[in-house]
Each structure stands twice: as C-alpha cells, then as structure tokens.
Amino acid sequence: MNTNQIKCWGLNKAGQLGLGDVAIRGINPATMGDALPLVAVGQGRSVRALSAGSGHTCAVLETNQVKCWGSNIAGQLGQNDTVTRGDGPTEMGLNLPVIQLGTRVATVVSTGYQYGCARLSNGQMKCWGRNDFGQLGQGDKLNRGHTFDTMGDNLAPISLGTNRSVYSGVGSVIATGQAHSCAVLDNKQVKCWGASTSGALGQGDTLTRGDQAGELGDVLPAVNLGTGKLALEVAAGANHTCVRLSTNEIKCWGANDKGQLGLGDALARGDAAGEMGDLLPVVNLGTGKTALQVGAGTAF
C-alpha cells in the first residue's frame, strides 16, 4: 500500500492478522475491501518490511524496530513471555511493544515455524522463539524470547564465521523454514543451520547443525552452489531451500516430494553426497527467462 500500512487476511485463530480478534478475514467478500481494517502498529508508524510465519506475523517499522503479533507459544514474539498478542482489542498499536534486539536495529525480518530472525544494521543476525533443532544458531536447543531476560543484549548474534556478516543487498537475505535457517553472507555465499530433513541444509547429509556447541562459525561450511556461483537471495520452505543466484538463476535443494525443487522429479537433493555444486541443476524457468525474486512455501 502506498501509505506503507498493512492489511492481513486469512486464518486468525491466534490473532496473527493483528486486528484485535480471532475472526477469519477473506472467506467472505464482506470482510475485504474497505471492511478490512488496517493493522495498527502504532500512531504515526509505518511498515518497511513484513513477514508472516506459522501463526505469527512480524513487521520492520520505518524506525527499523520490529513488532510481532499472534501466537507466542515458544516466545516467537520476542517479549520474554509466551503471551499471545493481537487477538484482543487492546493489544496492538502503541500497546504492542517493539522487540528488544540490543544496541542495534533491524533491516530485515523473517518468520518461520514458531520462531523469527532479523538482520541487524551491523550485519549480524539474531533469532528467537522455538529452537528444538538449533534453528536459532546458539549451539543448543533452548528457546529464546519465551522467558525473562533472554532478548536484547542477552540474545547472542549467530556466529557466521570469522569476519562474516549477512549480505546487505535488497531482498530475502535471511530465511526461516520449519526448523532450519539460512543467510546470504557478505561474500554472497550461503550458510544454513538447524534441521536438515531431506537435506535442507545442503550439506550432502541429514545431520542437524547448530543444536550443539562448535557446529557454527568457521566450522559450518557454506553451501556448495557450484563453480563460481554466488547468491543474492535465499528462501526456506518447510524442508527445502532455494537461492537466487547472481546470474538470476534459481537453485533449490532439500525435500522434493511435491516437486518443490522444480527439477521435474520428486527426488530430494542435498541429503546425500554428490548432489550439490555443479551437479545440482538450475530450475528451468523457460527459454531466456530469469528470476527477479525467490520465495518458498511449505512445499512449493
């Protein structure tokens, strides 16, 4: 919208539409159009970026602060509690606190299954919420944002490697799936951690990474995208990952039972040796066709 305000519709059982109730919108034409309210993010505030996860939604405001609303069962709203917000009439707007990320503000936000991540203004990345597979990149399985004093400066940035940071380019430079997270680094390589179901991490195996100490940083290899291949964007589905390369080609790996890798078959890629790098084909978009953006859903 040209006012940088937002409208949300669809399922709303946890208040993820941010309208102060749990009523579904969009299933009836009378709930759309002028009848669909704007999401109140605060007096005078506008939205720069938006991400919708599984039952919760996060927005980067024009102040580069982040607000999240909806389900909060694992602390995915980043408020040091598990209180749902957005399902009651007085929980949005000025009453909805910003997430405390420490001394830095956010430039990008991404929401996954009961967790979220942000790229900070200094190129660091922080994640909070559900962490059963190490998707928060903290070397353990402990949730963050669900109990007292786990946010702000107490939430450590993810170790991406010596002198490495998240790429500052426009678009999806961080990604969150069902239980794995990825980032495009400043050198345009990609690293992923968390669950590697069906090879979602692109490491030629199904080993979880990031749930134990010593698995991230310089120890975590970048995904082998192929000779001379660099990434501009990354997207994560439930158990698969896609990147937009600097050539504007798309490569995907991980689960493929619904053809979500776009390779004309239902075979997973990245879960066994010899499937990545130059051996991983680009997605055939048609003669002379290249991509401007990349995105991923549950199985597409």
Residue pairs with C-beta under 8 A, 6 or more apart in sequence:
1 7
3 46
4 46
4 47
4 48
4 62
5 38
5 39
5 41
5 46
5 47
6 38
6 39
6 41
6 47
6 50
6 59
7 36
7 37
7 38
7 39
8 16
8 17
8 18
8 19
8 25
8 39
8 52
8 57
9 17
9 25
9 26
9 31
9 32
9 36
10 17
10 24
10 25
10 26
11 24
12 19
12 21
12 22
12 23
12 24
12 25
12 87
13 22
13 55
14 22
14 55
14 56
14 70
14 71
14 84
14 86
14 87
15 21
15 22
15 69
15 70
15 71
15 84
15 85
15 86
15 87
15 88
15 91
16 52
16 55
16 56
16 57
16 69
16 70
16 71
16 86
17 25
17 39
17 57
17 86
18 39
18 40
18 41
18 57
18 69
18 70
18 86
18 92
19 25
19 37
19 39
19 86
19 92
20 86
20 87
20 88
20 89
20 90
20 91
20 92
21 87
21 88
21 89
22 87
23 31
24 31
25 31
25 32
25 36
26 32
26 36
39 59
39 92
40 92
40 93
41 47
41 59
41 61
41 67
41 92
41 93
41 96
42 61
42 67
42 93
42 94
42 96
43 93
43 94
45 61
45 62
45 63
46 61
46 62
47 59
47 60
47 61
47 62
48 59
48 60
48 61
48 62
48 64
49 59
49 60
49 108
49 109
50 57
50 58
50 59
50 60
50 109
51 57
51 58
51 59
51 109
51 110
51 111
51 116
52 111
53 70
53 76
53 111
53 112
53 113
53 114
53 115
53 116
53 176
54 71
54 111
54 112
54 113
54 114
54 178
55 70
55 71
55 114
56 68
56 69
56 70
56 71
56 72
56 76
56 77
56 111
56 114
56 116
57 68
57 69
57 70
57 86
57 111
58 66
58 67
58 68
58 109
58 111
58 116
59 66
59 67
59 68
59 109
60 66
60 106
60 107
60 108
60 109
60 118
61 67
61 98
63 105
64 105
64 106
64 107
64 121
65 98
65 99
65 105
65 106
66 78
66 98
66 99
66 101
66 106
66 109
66 118
67 96
67 97
67 98
67 99
68 76
68 77
68 78
68 85
68 99
68 111
68 116
69 77
69 85
69 86
69 91
69 92
69 96
70 77
70 84
70 85
70 86
70 87
71 84
71 114
72 79
72 81
72 82
72 83
72 84
72 85
72 146
73 82
73 114
74 82
74 114
74 115
74 129
74 130
74 131
74 143
74 145
74 146
75 81
75 82
75 128
75 129
75 130
75 143
75 144
75 145
75 146
75 147
75 150
76 111
76 114
76 115
76 116
76 128
76 129
76 130
76 145
77 83
77 85
77 99
77 145
78 99
78 100
78 116
78 128
78 129
78 145
78 151
79 85
79 97
79 99
79 145
79 151
80 145
80 146
80 147
80 148
80 149
80 150
80 151
81 146
81 147
82 146
85 91
85 92
85 96
86 92
86 96
99 118
99 128
99 145
99 151
100 151
100 152
101 118
101 120
101 126
101 151
101 152
101 155
102 120
102 126
102 152
102 153
102 155
103 153
104 120
104 121
104 122
104 124
105 120
105 121
106 118
106 119
106 120
106 121
107 118
107 119
107 120
107 121
107 168
108 118
108 119
108 166
108 172
108 173
108 174
109 116
109 117
109 118
109 119
110 116
110 117
110 118
110 172
110 174
110 175
110 176
111 176
112 129
112 135
112 176
112 177
112 178
112 179
112 181
112 236
113 130
113 176
113 177
113 178
113 179
113 238
114 129
114 130
115 127
115 128
115 129
115 130
115 131
115 135
115 136
115 176
116 127
116 128
116 129
116 176
117 125
117 126
117 127
117 128
117 174
117 176
117 181
118 125
118 126
118 127
118 174
119 125
119 166
119 173
119 174
119 183
120 126
120 157
122 165
123 165
123 166
123 168
123 186
124 157
124 158
124 165
124 166
125 137
125 157
125 158
125 160
125 166
125 174
125 183
126 155
126 156
126 157
126 158
127 135
127 136
127 137
127 138
127 144
127 158
127 176
127 181
128 136
128 144
128 145
128 150
128 151
128 155
129 136
129 143
129 144
129 145
129 146
130 143
130 179
131 138
131 140
131 141
131 142
131 143
131 144
131 211
132 141
132 179
133 141
133 179
133 180
133 194
133 195
133 208
133 210
133 211
134 140
134 141
134 193
134 194
134 195
134 208
134 209
134 210
134 211
134 212
134 215
135 176
135 177
135 179
135 180
135 181
135 193
135 194
135 195
135 210
136 143
136 144
136 158
136 181
136 210
137 158
137 159
137 181
137 193
137 194
137 210
137 216
138 144
138 156
138 158
138 210
139 210
139 211
139 212
139 213
139 214
139 215
139 216
140 211
140 212
140 213
141 211
143 150
144 150
144 151
144 155
145 151
145 155
158 183
158 193
158 216
159 216
159 217
160 166
160 183
160 185
160 191
160 216
160 217
161 185
161 191
161 217
161 218
161 220
162 217
162 218
164 185
164 186
164 187
165 185
165 186
166 173
166 174
166 183
166 184
166 185
166 186
167 173
167 183
167 184
167 185
167 186
167 188
167 232
168 186
169 184
169 232
169 233
171 232
171 233
171 244
171 293
172 233
172 234
172 235
172 293
172 294
172 295
173 183
173 184
173 233
173 234
174 181
174 182
174 183
174 184
174 234
175 181
175 182
175 183
175 234
175 235
175 236
175 241
175 296
176 236
177 194
177 200
177 236
177 237
177 238
177 239
177 240
177 241
177 296
178 195
178 197
178 237
178 238
178 239
178 298
179 194
179 195
179 197
180 192
180 193
180 194
180 195
180 196
180 197
180 200
180 201
180 236
180 239
180 241
181 192
181 193
181 194
181 210
181 236
182 190
182 191
182 192
182 193
182 234
182 236
182 241
183 190
183 191
183 192
183 234
184 190
184 231
184 232
184 233
184 234
184 243
185 191
185 222
187 230
188 230
188 231
188 232
188 246
189 222
189 223
189 225
189 230
189 231
190 202
190 222
190 223
190 225
190 231
190 234
190 243
191 220
191 221
191 222
191 223
192 200
192 201
192 202
192 203
192 209
192 223
192 236
192 241
193 201
193 209
193 210
193 215
193 216
193 220
194 200
194 201
194 208
194 209
194 210
194 211
195 201
195 208
195 239
196 203
196 205
196 206
196 207
196 208
196 209
196 271
197 206
197 239
197 254
197 255
198 206
198 239
198 240
198 254
198 255
198 256
198 268
198 270
198 271
199 205
199 206
199 253
199 254
199 255
199 268
199 269
199 270
199 271
199 272
199 275
200 236
200 239
200 240
200 241
200 253
200 254
200 255
200 270
201 207
201 209
201 223
201 241
201 270
202 223
202 224
202 241
202 253
202 254
202 270
202 276
203 209
203 221
203 223
203 270
203 276
204 270
204 271
204 272
204 273
204 274
204 275
204 276
205 271
205 272
205 273
206 271
209 215
209 216
209 220
210 216
210 220
223 241
223 243
223 253
223 276
224 276
224 277
225 231
225 243
225 245
225 251
225 276
225 277
225 280
226 251
226 277
226 278
226 280
227 277
227 278
229 245
229 246
229 247
229 251
230 245
230 246
231 243
231 244
231 245
231 246
232 243
232 244
232 245
232 246
233 243
233 244
233 293
233 294
234 241
234 242
234 243
234 244
234 294
235 241
235 242
235 243
235 294
235 295
235 296
236 242
236 296
237 254
237 255
237 260
237 296
237 297
237 298
237 299
237 300
238 255
238 297
238 298
238 299
239 254
239 255
240 252
240 253
240 254
240 255
240 256
240 260
240 261
240 296
240 299
241 252
241 253
241 254
241 270
241 296
242 250
242 251
242 252
242 261
242 283
242 294
242 295
242 296
243 250
243 251
243 252
243 294
244 250
244 291
244 293
244 294
245 251
245 282
247 290
248 290
248 291
248 292
249 282
249 283
249 290
249 291
250 262
250 282
250 283
250 285
250 291
250 294
251 280
251 281
251 282
251 283
252 260
252 261
252 262
252 263
252 269
252 283
252 296
253 261
253 268
253 269
253 270
253 275
253 276
253 280
254 260
254 261
254 268
254 269
254 270
254 271
255 268
255 299
256 263
256 265
256 266
256 267
256 268
256 269
257 266
257 268
257 299
258 266
258 299
258 300
259 265
259 266
260 296
260 299
260 300
261 268
261 269
261 283
262 283
262 284
263 269
263 281
263 283
264 284
269 275
269 276
269 280
270 276
270 280
285 291
